[in-house]
Amino acid sequence: MSSALLDLPVKVSSERLFKSLMDLAEIGATPKGGNCRLALTKLDGQGRDLVTGWMKEAGMTVTVDKVGNIFGRRAGKDNSLPPVMTGSHIDTQPTGGKFDGCFGVLAGLEVVRTLNDHDIQTDAPIEVAIWTNEEGTRFVPVMMGSGAFVGKFKLEDILNTTDKDGKRVGDELKAIGYDGKESVGGRAVGAYFEAHIEQGPILEHEKKVIGVVTGSLGLRWYDVTVTGMEMHAGPTPMPIRQDALYASTFIMQDVVQNALDHAPHGRGTVGSATVHPSSRNVIPGKVTFTVDIRHENADALLDMHQRLMATCARIQKEHNVSVEVKEVSYFPPTPFDAAMVNTVREAAKSSGFSYMDIVTGAGHDAVYLASVAPTAMIFVPCKDGVSHNEIEDAKPEDLGAGAQVLCEAMLAKAIR
Amino acid sequence: MSSALLDLPVKVSSERLFKSLMDLAEIGATPKGGNCRLALTKLDGQGRDLVTGWMKEAGMTVTVDKVGNIFGRRAGKDNSLPPVMTGSHIDTQPTGGKFDGCFGVLAGLEVVRTLNDHDIQTDAPIEVAIWTNEEGTRFVPVMMGSGAFVGKFKLEDILNTTDKDGKRVGDELKAIGYDGKESVGGRAVGAYFEAHIEQGPILEHEKKVIGVVTGSLGLRWYDVTVTGMEMHAGPTPMPIRQDALYASTFIMQDVVQNALDHAPHGRGTVGSATVHPSSRNVIPGKVTFTVDIRHENADALLDMHQRLMATCARIQKEHNVSVEVKEVSYFPPTPFDAAMVNTVREAAKSSGFSYMDIVTGAGHDAVYLASVAPTAMIFVPCKDGVSHNEIEDAKPEDLGAGAQVLCEAMLAKAIR
């Protein structure tokens, strides 16, 4: 069901959406043009007040649950139907940008404002969610609110989580007035869409406006420790060395080659490495480094895992070093609901924007929501693929295009 | 001229030598069995007092120059002849061992004591030198005293060098009573031998007791900076990455391969590396690392240098990163005097110890002395090749063997 079937020109306003984004960005604005609105700080509270105020002005009812997740609801003709939900987050990184998260929330608000403009009543209710602490910078884990909503975390554990100053989530929720009464989870969700900046360079590179997100890459994280023998760089001949860094370089290269051999959706990254004792004329005795591998397909990710283990075992043998691998995180690949993805694709097509299928390599609230409701995401380009940075940027027309596709997709699900 | 020609059984005492080493090691002893006697500290002063006391007991006259180098002299029959000199240093690393340096000085003292035992008078005088601040830990540069002696450094610069607390070499020499009156350098040296623990694993590995040191490896040090592009590890596809660490691994590997291709005397080491921003899920945007290449042959070292430059240029191009290389140190290869080296080889042979030719990869006072006098070195094994460490260890019989070879080599030069 596309909005065309309504025989109405349902057009969102890019200008209104962008103005709301800029207004929200004034709260916690940083000198370099970014945002610092860490979860559950006074500034986060001010941001929540501003957006829930806009929700109410748009005629929505606002509900808050016990971990501070916010649900703005626009009634439908049949309120017994599960709502068509969209949302994201408005907390930011310490030196974050103006679009990561905020775009998804305000695109949802723009959909509601647009429906109001055209006096459109949907069958199912429409809801816009603001999930608590997606960034995970002040409080760990990331995607805390949506994770709690889908039952990944226990309420009590979350409320007792503390920041580095020992302040509790429960107390900080109360301090900003967002310690809601509603139980966490169990709220009906008929369908969940999330619009987001891509946080990667593919759309820009491929010159497409809309990314139809088919799912989320699975991820495995490891800590690798290679132990050799610390020796003087001058007097020790090459053949009898046990150079932990030299041995490590072969594993590091295979992390990348492993991903290339699982193209196009394989990823392999060594982001951090530490060399001991780190002296110019001492052969490294120990190197610790991280490995991050990702793939959209569970079998491929398992294959990449097995190859990493085999490579580590081989290097241990060939280089006379010890290699210890510890897995520290695992998220399985999450394919989004095929019908929902198709709804986004059709909306992009009927809206007339260029589009392409894409997978998300970063984590999003939608990845958790996918475990309780049919879910899909809509990406728009961000400049140079940069996010989590004050220079994060996106074009008003691209953001408007994302909101337009979101609007059409939500209408397709909310109108019978 | 070997001692056999004296028709006397001139045998050094391994026991006496080892006892003196252990007595000296009580000054600045560390809990883990090592030594901390940093240059020009009160403890260094106590060490100097102990050894110069032993020199005087052995009938030697003691002279100190303006940078604190000590010369213990045993007169010859013809004191117009330039002395046959040996020596090393008694300052240590912060967590140093009992043998590095001290062995060379006390092996020289053991030679004098042995000549006294046998009432042998040499034609040329015999001298035992203690060079100031060889380790370079408290005051930079390393091999300060011997470097000043051969004119590598200016006296005024050395005296004004300060430690991290701002204390001057000149003041610290005075504080321990070793601000001597003799001019630095210009003292006649007919021949210079230095006995030292190997500080590497070759002798142990080859099961040889004596290393006949034919020269010192030349050395070039570099700082390399590879700059790529910091990006999210999840959303960024492999083909468009500019991964500074991945690019760096190819240079790091070629540093080792370069040395292997210049076997057996090539060395290549990346001892230190730092990754930015060093976050598990961020593609490294910048990596800085050190390169240390060494070879005994100047042409081969130049060839290794040119290959390093070519590799860096190639990786810059192939990996779409920028590679900056800065050379920070250069010591040319120093072949020792062929006749002197042969004297050591003959002494090892006539003494009946197993021996092999070897080059030194580490720096020694002898490398500077080689620029003003015919020079050679004698190595003895140290356990597992470990030095600059409290667990540094050597066998009394091996140390005695080294002193015996030193004795025979010095006699060969000091008796006509």
Interface residues (C-beta under 8 A of the other chain):
Chain A: E198 Q199 G200 P201 I202 H205 L217 L219 W221 M231 H232 A233 G234 P235 T236 P237 M238 P239 I240 D243 L245 Y246 T249 F250 M252 Q253 V256 A259 L260 A263 P264 G266 R267 G268 T269 V270 G271 S272 A273 T274 V275 S278 S279 R280 N281 V282 I283 P284 T290 D292 R294 T360 G361 A362 G363 G385 V386 S387 H388
Chain B: E198 Q199 G200 P201 I202 H205 L217 L219 W221 M231 H232 A233 G234 P235 T236 P237 M238 P239 I240 D243 L245 Y246 T249 F250 M252 Q253 V256 A259 L260 A263 P264 G266 R267 G268 T269 V270 G271 S272 A273 T274 V275 S278 S279 R280 N281 V282 I283 P284 T290 D292 R294 T360 G361 A362 G363 G385 V386 S387 H388
